[in-house]
Amino acid sequence: MRLFEWHSKSFIEHQSKLADFVGYLSNAWQNRNRYIETLEDISEEEIQEQSIQRQRFFDFTVDGKISARNYVGVVQYDGIRVEVYPKIFSKDTSGNVKQWQLNILYWLSYCSKVRFPFSFADVSKQNFDNFLELLIYIYANYTAEIIANQPFQAYQTVEEETTYLKGCISFDAYTKNNLINGKWQNFYCIHEPFVFDNQFNRIVKYVAKRLRTISENHLNQERLDEILFILHDVSDVCCSAEDCDKVKLNPLYADSKHILDLCRLYLSNQVIDLENEESNNFCFLLPMEYIFEDFICGFISEKWPSLNIKGQSIDFLAMNQGKSVFQIRNDIYVPNELIIDTKYKIRSNNDGLKAGVSQSDLYQMVSYAIRRNCTEVLLLYPLAVNSADIDALFTIPSGMLSEIIRINVKNIDIILDDIQNADTVIKSRIEKLSPLFL
């Protein structure tokens, strides 16, 4: 089943599984990565819904329909698979799902918390009938190639009982387990052998096993089997996202770090159902507002490093009894030059002089400009397929500032037909947004 954000489809054929499906979604919701870190950014309604463990990925109507909200990606549960694509593709009559998928992956490659190490040249040659298999392929293909050419070995801390001294003695363990029990001739030693059976490889093997259970694609299964064959001598242990945080990699092992990042992603956010190792449940859903904002921020940071931009720059609007209150959070801030605020909304072209901008958004931009003492503001929206590209400029005279506040309202087309030249195309589009990028 394929949906666009804020669109609905019939769910009648899965009605008998609805209660269990909603339960699984609620569990995934509670265990998801939270991209909004402060309670001030969350509405009272969201706080209440989180407290009662109500999922916000989908709505289910009384007439048997499922309606997607603002999360894009894929969820699979007990024979139910739902893919959700961005609303900016909703009027794309070509129905080119592969191109939609490649666009999402390209945006994610610039997101700071979700990075996909993959080659577009390789991925674009593959045809997958669903987004889930494409996500599995990214892990399977990249990991198999890296560990086949560069097997990872590392020093692993081991604490064990030995008949001879190895490394250093663990006096606490030796006293507790040996000395008081009359086994004084044996030692409890801590040493660090250089081994193949290390924590990194155990995590990689565990993720490969879990994805092998989920995948139904022959190519993915082959690649995952290659990984399991190479790691045959590595111990089978259950792993979690917290285990990934314990692995320390030398900066020289950049490829291994990418693999570890993917493992952390798949083991967190309830992506893989960790409660049942035989389960083929999978949930990879991300808020599209975050993807749009972080893609723009990440791209500008990489292509224009001299601007020293700040993403999610935090300040406060006011003081009360000597304490800062009313937090503001600028999506992208070029110090003393430009405030960029991304709005993942589709502007209407029939709103007259307001140009599809809500009054509350304009109020917000004025307060940002005054607080930052910055007269240049860019309100940035995504351009949807087959929608009008309309720019607007609002000027606000201010007695508090020496210059007029200028709020430019623009769309940016982040949809790409040719992924191979994606960076060049997006760079040229961003250059048109402000003289700062020329």
GUKE-829642 format. One record per residue (C-alpha): residue number from 0; residue in three letters; x, y, z. Coordinates in steps of 0.2 Angstrom, whole numbers, padded with zeros to 4 digits, always signed. Layout:
% GUKE-829642
[NUM,Ala,[X,Y,Z]]
...
% end
This chain:
% GUKE-829642
[0,Met,[+0000,+0000,+0000]]
[1,Arg,[+0007,+0017,-0005]]
[2,Leu,[+0001,+0034,+0002]]
[3,Phe,[+0006,+0052,+0002]]
[4,Glu,[+0007,+0063,+0017]]
[5,Trp,[-0011,+0068,+0023]]
[6,His,[-0019,+0056,+0010]]
[7,Ser,[-0030,+0042,+0014]]
[8,Lys,[-0034,+0024,+0007]]
[9,Ser,[-0045,+0010,+0012]]
[10,Phe,[-0039,-0002,+0025]]
[11,Ile,[-0054,-0014,+0025]]
[12,Glu,[-0043,-0029,+0019]]
[13,His,[-0033,-0027,+0035]]
[14,Gln,[-0047,-0023,+0047]]
[15,Ser,[-0045,-0039,+0057]]
[16,Lys,[-0027,-0034,+0061]]
[17,Leu,[-0031,-0016,+0065]]
[18,Ala,[-0029,-0017,+0084]]
[19,Asp,[-0013,-0026,+0084]]
[20,Phe,[-0006,-0015,+0070]]
[21,Val,[-0010,+0001,+0081]]
[22,Gly,[-0002,-0007,+0096]]
[23,Tyr,[+0014,-0010,+0086]]
[24,Leu,[+0014,+0008,+0080]]
[25,Ser,[+0011,+0014,+0097]]
[26,Asn,[+0026,+0004,+0103]]
[27,Ala,[+0036,+0011,+0088]]
[28,Trp,[+0031,+0029,+0092]]
[29,Gln,[+0036,+0027,+0110]]
[30,Asn,[+0053,+0021,+0105]]
[31,Arg,[+0057,+0032,+0090]]
[32,Asn,[+0071,+0044,+0089]]
[33,Arg,[+0065,+0061,+0095]]
[34,Tyr,[+0071,+0075,+0083]]
[35,Ile,[+0063,+0089,+0094]]
[36,Glu,[+0073,+0090,+0110]]
[37,Thr,[+0064,+0103,+0120]]
[38,Leu,[+0047,+0102,+0127]]
[39,Glu,[+0044,+0120,+0122]]
[40,Asp,[+0044,+0114,+0104]]
[41,Ile,[+0030,+0101,+0108]]
[42,Ser,[+0012,+0106,+0109]]
[43,Glu,[+0001,+0102,+0124]]
[44,Glu,[-0009,+0090,+0113]]
[45,Glu,[+0007,+0081,+0108]]
[46,Ile,[+0013,+0079,+0126]]
[47,Gln,[-0004,+0072,+0131]]
[48,Glu,[-0004,+0059,+0117]]
[49,Gln,[+0014,+0054,+0121]]
[50,Ser,[+0009,+0051,+0139]]
[51,Ile,[-0005,+0039,+0134]]
[52,Gln,[+0006,+0030,+0121]]
[53,Arg,[-0004,+0035,+0106]]
[54,Gln,[+0005,+0034,+0090]]
[55,Arg,[+0005,+0049,+0078]]
[56,Phe,[+0011,+0041,+0062]]
[57,Phe,[-0007,+0037,+0055]]
[58,Asp,[-0025,+0041,+0058]]
[59,Phe,[-0038,+0027,+0056]]
[60,Thr,[-0056,+0033,+0052]]
[61,Val,[-0072,+0025,+0056]]
[62,Asp,[-0076,+0021,+0038]]
[63,Gly,[-0061,+0009,+0037]]
[64,Lys,[-0047,+0021,+0030]]
[65,Ile,[-0029,+0024,+0035]]
[66,Ser,[-0023,+0042,+0033]]
[67,Ala,[-0005,+0046,+0033]]
[68,Arg,[+0001,+0061,+0044]]
[69,Asn,[+0018,+0070,+0041]]
[70,Tyr,[+0030,+0054,+0043]]
[71,Val,[+0037,+0047,+0027]]
[72,Gly,[+0045,+0030,+0025]]
[73,Val,[+0039,+0012,+0027]]
[74,Val,[+0031,+0001,+0040]]
[75,Gln,[+0028,-0018,+0039]]
[76,Tyr,[+0019,-0028,+0052]]
[77,Asp,[+0011,-0046,+0050]]
[78,Gly,[+0008,-0045,+0031]]
[79,Ile,[+0004,-0026,+0031]]
[80,Arg,[+0016,-0015,+0022]]
[81,Val,[+0013,+0004,+0021]]
[82,Glu,[+0024,+0016,+0011]]
[83,Val,[+0022,+0034,+0014]]
[84,Tyr,[+0029,+0047,+0002]]
[85,Pro,[+0031,+0066,+0003]]
[86,Lys,[+0016,+0076,-0002]]
[87,Ile,[+0026,+0086,-0014]]
[88,Phe,[+0025,+0071,-0025]]
[89,Ser,[+0007,+0069,-0024]]
[90,Lys,[+0003,+0077,-0041]]
[91,Asp,[+0016,+0068,-0050]]
[92,Thr,[+0006,+0059,-0063]]
[93,Ser,[+0021,+0048,-0069]]
[94,Gly,[+0020,+0037,-0053]]
[95,Asn,[+0039,+0035,-0054]]
[96,Val,[+0041,+0027,-0037]]
[97,Lys,[+0059,+0023,-0040]]
[98,Gln,[+0063,+0042,-0042]]
[99,Trp,[+0054,+0046,-0027]]
[100,Gln,[+0064,+0034,-0017]]
[101,Leu,[+0080,+0040,-0024]]
[102,Asn,[+0076,+0058,-0019]]
[103,Ile,[+0072,+0054,-0001]]
[104,Leu,[+0088,+0044,+0000]]
[105,Tyr,[+0098,+0059,-0007]]
[106,Trp,[+0090,+0071,+0006]]
[107,Leu,[+0094,+0059,+0020]]
[108,Ser,[+0112,+0059,+0015]]
[109,Tyr,[+0114,+0077,+0020]]
[110,Cys,[+0104,+0075,+0036]]
[111,Ser,[+0115,+0076,+0052]]
[112,Lys,[+0106,+0062,+0062]]
[113,Val,[+0102,+0050,+0047]]
[114,Arg,[+0116,+0048,+0035]]
[115,Phe,[+0115,+0034,+0021]]
[116,Pro,[+0132,+0029,+0015]]
[117,Phe,[+0128,+0023,-0003]]
[118,Ser,[+0133,+0026,-0021]]
[119,Phe,[+0119,+0033,-0031]]
[120,Ala,[+0127,+0025,-0047]]
[121,Asp,[+0125,+0008,-0039]]
[122,Val,[+0108,+0011,-0031]]
[123,Ser,[+0100,+0019,-0046]]
[124,Lys,[+0104,+0003,-0056]]
[125,Gln,[+0093,-0007,-0045]]
[126,Asn,[+0074,-0009,-0046]]
[127,Phe,[+0065,-0013,-0030]]
[128,Asp,[+0046,-0014,-0029]]
[129,Asn,[+0046,-0007,-0012]]
[130,Phe,[+0055,+0005,-0001]]
[131,Leu,[+0059,-0008,+0013]]
[132,Glu,[+0070,-0019,+0001]]
[133,Leu,[+0079,-0003,-0005]]
[134,Leu,[+0083,+0001,+0013]]
[135,Ile,[+0089,-0016,+0016]]
[136,Tyr,[+0100,-0016,+0000]]
[137,Ile,[+0109,-0001,+0006]]
[138,Tyr,[+0115,-0010,+0021]]
[139,Ala,[+0118,-0027,+0014]]
[140,Asn,[+0127,-0021,-0002]]
[141,Tyr,[+0138,-0008,+0007]]
[142,Thr,[+0143,-0019,+0022]]
[143,Ala,[+0146,-0034,+0011]]
[144,Glu,[+0158,-0024,+0000]]
[145,Ile,[+0168,-0016,+0015]]
[146,Ile,[+0170,-0032,+0026]]
[147,Ala,[+0175,-0043,+0011]]
[148,Asn,[+0189,-0031,+0006]]
[149,Gln,[+0194,-0025,+0023]]
[150,Pro,[+0189,-0037,+0038]]
[151,Phe,[+0188,-0028,+0054]]
[152,Gln,[+0199,-0033,+0068]]
[153,Ala,[+0201,-0024,+0085]]
[154,Tyr,[+0207,-0025,+0102]]
[155,Gln,[+0194,-0032,+0113]]
[156,Thr,[+0194,-0030,+0132]]
[157,Val,[+0192,-0048,+0139]]
[158,Glu,[+0190,-0052,+0158]]
[159,Glu,[+0192,-0071,+0161]]
[160,Glu,[+0199,-0084,+0173]]
[161,Thr,[+0216,-0091,+0168]]
[162,Thr,[+0229,-0103,+0175]]
[163,Tyr,[+0243,-0090,+0171]]
[164,Leu,[+0245,-0072,+0171]]
[165,Lys,[+0239,-0063,+0156]]
[166,Gly,[+0237,-0044,+0155]]
[167,Cys,[+0233,-0037,+0172]]
[168,Ile,[+0225,-0045,+0187]]
[169,Ser,[+0207,-0040,+0191]]
[170,Phe,[+0209,-0040,+0210]]
[171,Asp,[+0191,-0037,+0214]]
[172,Ala,[+0186,-0052,+0204]]
[173,Tyr,[+0201,-0063,+0210]]
[174,Thr,[+0197,-0059,+0228]]
[175,Lys,[+0178,-0062,+0226]]
[176,Asn,[+0178,-0078,+0215]]
[177,Asn,[+0195,-0086,+0218]]
[178,Leu,[+0204,-0081,+0234]]
[179,Ile,[+0190,-0084,+0246]]
[180,Asn,[+0185,-0100,+0238]]
[181,Gly,[+0202,-0108,+0239]]
[182,Lys,[+0206,-0107,+0220]]
[183,Trp,[+0221,-0095,+0223]]
[184,Gln,[+0231,-0103,+0210]]
[185,Asn,[+0219,-0096,+0196]]
[186,Phe,[+0219,-0078,+0191]]
[187,Tyr,[+0206,-0066,+0185]]
[188,Cys,[+0214,-0056,+0171]]
[189,Ile,[+0210,-0042,+0160]]
[190,His,[+0218,-0041,+0143]]
[191,Glu,[+0215,-0035,+0126]]
[192,Pro,[+0218,-0047,+0112]]
[193,Phe,[+0218,-0042,+0094]]
[194,Val,[+0203,-0052,+0088]]
[195,Phe,[+0190,-0054,+0074]]
[196,Asp,[+0177,-0059,+0086]]
[197,Asn,[+0174,-0041,+0092]]
[198,Gln,[+0159,-0030,+0097]]
[199,Phe,[+0159,-0022,+0080]]
[200,Asn,[+0158,-0038,+0070]]
[201,Arg,[+0145,-0045,+0082]]
[202,Ile,[+0133,-0030,+0079]]
[203,Val,[+0135,-0031,+0060]]
[204,Lys,[+0131,-0050,+0061]]
[205,Tyr,[+0116,-0047,+0072]]
[206,Val,[+0109,-0034,+0061]]
[207,Ala,[+0112,-0044,+0045]]
[208,Lys,[+0103,-0059,+0053]]
[209,Arg,[+0088,-0049,+0057]]
[210,Leu,[+0087,-0041,+0040]]
[211,Arg,[+0089,-0058,+0032]]
[212,Thr,[+0073,-0063,+0042]]
[213,Ile,[+0064,-0048,+0035]]
[214,Ser,[+0070,-0047,+0017]]
[215,Glu,[+0060,-0056,+0003]]
[216,Asn,[+0071,-0050,-0011]]
[217,His,[+0083,-0063,-0018]]
[218,Leu,[+0098,-0051,-0021]]
[219,Asn,[+0097,-0044,-0004]]
[220,Gln,[+0096,-0062,+0003]]
[221,Glu,[+0112,-0066,-0006]]
[222,Arg,[+0121,-0051,+0000]]
[223,Leu,[+0116,-0054,+0018]]
[224,Asp,[+0121,-0072,+0017]]
[225,Glu,[+0138,-0066,+0011]]
[226,Ile,[+0140,-0055,+0027]]
[227,Leu,[+0135,-0070,+0038]]
[228,Phe,[+0147,-0081,+0029]]
[229,Ile,[+0162,-0069,+0031]]
[230,Leu,[+0157,-0067,+0050]]
[231,His,[+0153,-0086,+0053]]
[232,Asp,[+0166,-0086,+0067]]
[233,Val,[+0159,-0071,+0076]]
[234,Ser,[+0149,-0074,+0091]]
[235,Asp,[+0130,-0074,+0090]]
[236,Val,[+0124,-0061,+0102]]
[237,Cys,[+0109,-0049,+0104]]
[238,Cys,[+0113,-0031,+0101]]
[239,Ser,[+0105,-0014,+0104]]
[240,Ala,[+0108,+0004,+0099]]
[241,Glu,[+0117,+0006,+0115]]
[242,Asp,[+0130,-0007,+0111]]
[243,Cys,[+0134,+0003,+0095]]
[244,Asp,[+0138,+0018,+0106]]
[245,Lys,[+0151,+0008,+0116]]
[246,Val,[+0161,+0004,+0100]]
[247,Lys,[+0176,+0015,+0098]]
[248,Leu,[+0183,+0016,+0080]]
[249,Asn,[+0199,+0024,+0074]]
[250,Pro,[+0195,+0039,+0063]]
[251,Leu,[+0204,+0030,+0049]]
[252,Tyr,[+0190,+0017,+0048]]
[253,Ala,[+0178,+0029,+0040]]
[254,Asp,[+0169,+0015,+0030]]
[255,Ser,[+0167,+0005,+0046]]
[256,Lys,[+0160,+0020,+0055]]
[257,His,[+0146,+0022,+0041]]
[258,Ile,[+0142,+0003,+0044]]
[259,Leu,[+0141,+0006,+0063]]
[260,Asp,[+0129,+0022,+0059]]
[261,Leu,[+0118,+0011,+0049]]
[262,Cys,[+0118,-0003,+0062]]
[263,Arg,[+0113,+0011,+0076]]
[264,Leu,[+0099,+0017,+0065]]
[265,Tyr,[+0092,+0000,+0062]]
[266,Leu,[+0093,-0005,+0080]]
[267,Ser,[+0085,+0011,+0086]]
[268,Asn,[+0069,+0020,+0083]]
[269,Gln,[+0060,+0003,+0083]]
[270,Val,[+0066,+0000,+0065]]
[271,Ile,[+0069,-0018,+0069]]
[272,Asp,[+0057,-0027,+0081]]
[273,Leu,[+0069,-0032,+0095]]
[274,Glu,[+0057,-0041,+0106]]
[275,Asn,[+0056,-0056,+0094]]
[276,Glu,[+0071,-0062,+0084]]
[277,Glu,[+0059,-0071,+0072]]
[278,Ser,[+0049,-0056,+0068]]
[279,Asn,[+0049,-0047,+0051]]
[280,Asn,[+0041,-0031,+0058]]
[281,Phe,[+0050,-0016,+0052]]
[282,Cys,[+0046,+0003,+0055]]
[283,Phe,[+0056,+0017,+0047]]
[284,Leu,[+0046,+0033,+0048]]
[285,Leu,[+0054,+0050,+0049]]
[286,Pro,[+0045,+0067,+0050]]
[287,Met,[+0046,+0076,+0034]]
[288,Glu,[+0048,+0093,+0042]]
[289,Tyr,[+0065,+0087,+0049]]
[290,Ile,[+0071,+0080,+0033]]
[291,Phe,[+0067,+0096,+0023]]
[292,Glu,[+0075,+0107,+0036]]
[293,Asp,[+0091,+0096,+0039]]
[294,Phe,[+0094,+0093,+0021]]
[295,Ile,[+0094,+0112,+0017]]
[296,Cys,[+0105,+0115,+0032]]
[297,Gly,[+0117,+0101,+0029]]
[298,Phe,[+0119,+0105,+0011]]
[299,Ile,[+0123,+0123,+0014]]
[300,Ser,[+0135,+0119,+0028]]
[301,Glu,[+0145,+0107,+0016]]
[302,Lys,[+0145,+0118,+0001]]
[303,Trp,[+0147,+0135,+0009]]
[304,Pro,[+0158,+0131,+0024]]
[305,Ser,[+0165,+0149,+0025]]
[306,Leu,[+0148,+0156,+0030]]
[307,Asn,[+0149,+0147,+0047]]
[308,Ile,[+0131,+0144,+0047]]
[309,Lys,[+0122,+0138,+0063]]
[310,Gly,[+0108,+0125,+0062]]
[311,Gln,[+0095,+0125,+0076]]
[312,Ser,[+0103,+0141,+0083]]
[313,Ile,[+0094,+0144,+0100]]
[314,Asp,[+0091,+0160,+0109]]
[315,Phe,[+0077,+0168,+0120]]
[316,Leu,[+0065,+0182,+0116]]
[317,Ala,[+0063,+0189,+0133]]
[318,Met,[+0069,+0190,+0151]]
[319,Asn,[+0058,+0188,+0167]]
[320,Gln,[+0065,+0190,+0184]]
[321,Gly,[+0082,+0189,+0177]]
[322,Lys,[+0079,+0172,+0168]]
[323,Ser,[+0077,+0169,+0149]]
[324,Val,[+0060,+0164,+0143]]
[325,Phe,[+0051,+0160,+0126]]
[326,Gln,[+0064,+0151,+0117]]
[327,Ile,[+0067,+0154,+0099]]
[328,Arg,[+0076,+0141,+0087]]
[329,Asn,[+0082,+0147,+0070]]
[330,Asp,[+0082,+0133,+0057]]
[331,Ile,[+0098,+0141,+0049]]
[332,Tyr,[+0107,+0156,+0054]]
[333,Val,[+0121,+0165,+0046]]
[334,Pro,[+0128,+0176,+0060]]
[335,Asn,[+0123,+0195,+0057]]
[336,Glu,[+0119,+0191,+0039]]
[337,Leu,[+0103,+0180,+0036]]
[338,Ile,[+0090,+0170,+0045]]
[339,Ile,[+0083,+0156,+0035]]
[340,Asp,[+0067,+0147,+0041]]
[341,Thr,[+0061,+0132,+0032]]
[342,Lys,[+0042,+0129,+0031]]
[343,Tyr,[+0037,+0112,+0025]]
[344,Lys,[+0021,+0118,+0018]]
[345,Ile,[+0014,+0119,+0000]]
[346,Arg,[+0009,+0137,-0003]]
[347,Ser,[-0007,+0141,-0012]]
[348,Asn,[-0006,+0154,-0026]]
[349,Asn,[-0023,+0161,-0024]]
[350,Asp,[-0020,+0170,-0007]]
[351,Gly,[-0018,+0187,-0015]]
[352,Leu,[-0004,+0198,-0008]]
[353,Lys,[-0001,+0187,+0007]]
[354,Ala,[+0007,+0174,-0006]]
[355,Gly,[+0001,+0159,+0004]]
[356,Val,[+0011,+0164,+0020]]
[357,Ser,[+0001,+0162,+0036]]
[358,Gln,[+0000,+0177,+0048]]
[359,Ser,[+0008,+0168,+0062]]
[360,Asp,[+0023,+0163,+0052]]
[361,Leu,[+0026,+0181,+0047]]
[362,Tyr,[+0024,+0187,+0065]]
[363,Gln,[+0037,+0173,+0070]]
[364,Met,[+0050,+0180,+0057]]
[365,Val,[+0048,+0198,+0063]]
[366,Ser,[+0052,+0193,+0081]]
[367,Tyr,[+0067,+0183,+0075]]
[368,Ala,[+0073,+0198,+0065]]
[369,Ile,[+0071,+0210,+0080]]
[370,Arg,[+0079,+0198,+0092]]
[371,Arg,[+0094,+0194,+0081]]
[372,Asn,[+0096,+0212,+0075]]
[373,Cys,[+0096,+0205,+0057]]
[374,Thr,[+0086,+0213,+0043]]
[375,Glu,[+0087,+0199,+0030]]
[376,Val,[+0075,+0184,+0032]]
[377,Leu,[+0072,+0170,+0020]]
[378,Leu,[+0056,+0160,+0022]]
[379,Leu,[+0059,+0145,+0012]]
[380,Tyr,[+0046,+0132,+0006]]
[381,Pro,[+0047,+0116,-0005]]
[382,Leu,[+0041,+0117,-0022]]
[383,Ala,[+0029,+0103,-0026]]
[384,Val,[+0026,+0094,-0042]]
[385,Asn,[+0015,+0105,-0054]]
[386,Ser,[+0013,+0119,-0042]]
[387,Ala,[+0017,+0138,-0046]]
[388,Asp,[+0033,+0145,-0041]]
[389,Ile,[+0029,+0162,-0034]]
[390,Asp,[+0042,+0173,-0024]]
[391,Ala,[+0036,+0187,-0013]]
[392,Leu,[+0045,+0201,-0003]]
[393,Phe,[+0038,+0208,+0013]]
[394,Thr,[+0045,+0224,+0020]]
[395,Ile,[+0043,+0229,+0038]]
[396,Pro,[+0048,+0247,+0043]]
[397,Ser,[+0055,+0246,+0061]]
[398,Gly,[+0059,+0260,+0072]]
[399,Met,[+0070,+0248,+0082]]
[400,Leu,[+0081,+0244,+0068]]
[401,Ser,[+0091,+0256,+0057]]
[402,Glu,[+0085,+0247,+0041]]
[403,Ile,[+0069,+0240,+0035]]
[404,Ile,[+0066,+0221,+0039]]
[405,Arg,[+0066,+0212,+0022]]
[406,Ile,[+0057,+0195,+0023]]
[407,Asn,[+0059,+0186,+0006]]
[408,Val,[+0047,+0171,+0003]]
[409,Lys,[+0054,+0158,-0009]]
[410,Asn,[+0051,+0141,-0015]]
[411,Ile,[+0065,+0129,-0018]]
[412,Asp,[+0064,+0114,-0029]]
[413,Ile,[+0072,+0099,-0021]]
[414,Ile,[+0065,+0086,-0033]]
[415,Leu,[+0078,+0079,-0044]]
[416,Asp,[+0076,+0069,-0061]]
[417,Asp,[+0094,+0066,-0063]]
[418,Ile,[+0102,+0060,-0046]]
[419,Gln,[+0119,+0058,-0054]]
[420,Asn,[+0121,+0077,-0055]]
[421,Ala,[+0111,+0081,-0039]]
[422,Asp,[+0124,+0091,-0030]]
[423,Thr,[+0126,+0103,-0045]]
[424,Val,[+0108,+0105,-0048]]
[425,Ile,[+0104,+0109,-0030]]
[426,Lys,[+0119,+0121,-0028]]
[427,Ser,[+0113,+0131,-0043]]
[428,Arg,[+0095,+0132,-0035]]
[429,Ile,[+0102,+0138,-0018]]
[430,Glu,[+0113,+0151,-0027]]
[431,Lys,[+0097,+0159,-0033]]
[432,Leu,[+0090,+0161,-0015]]
[433,Ser,[+0102,+0175,-0009]]
[434,Pro,[+0117,+0184,-0014]]
[435,Leu,[+0126,+0176,+0000]]
[436,Phe,[+0127,+0160,-0010]]
[437,Leu,[+0135,+0167,-0025]]
% end
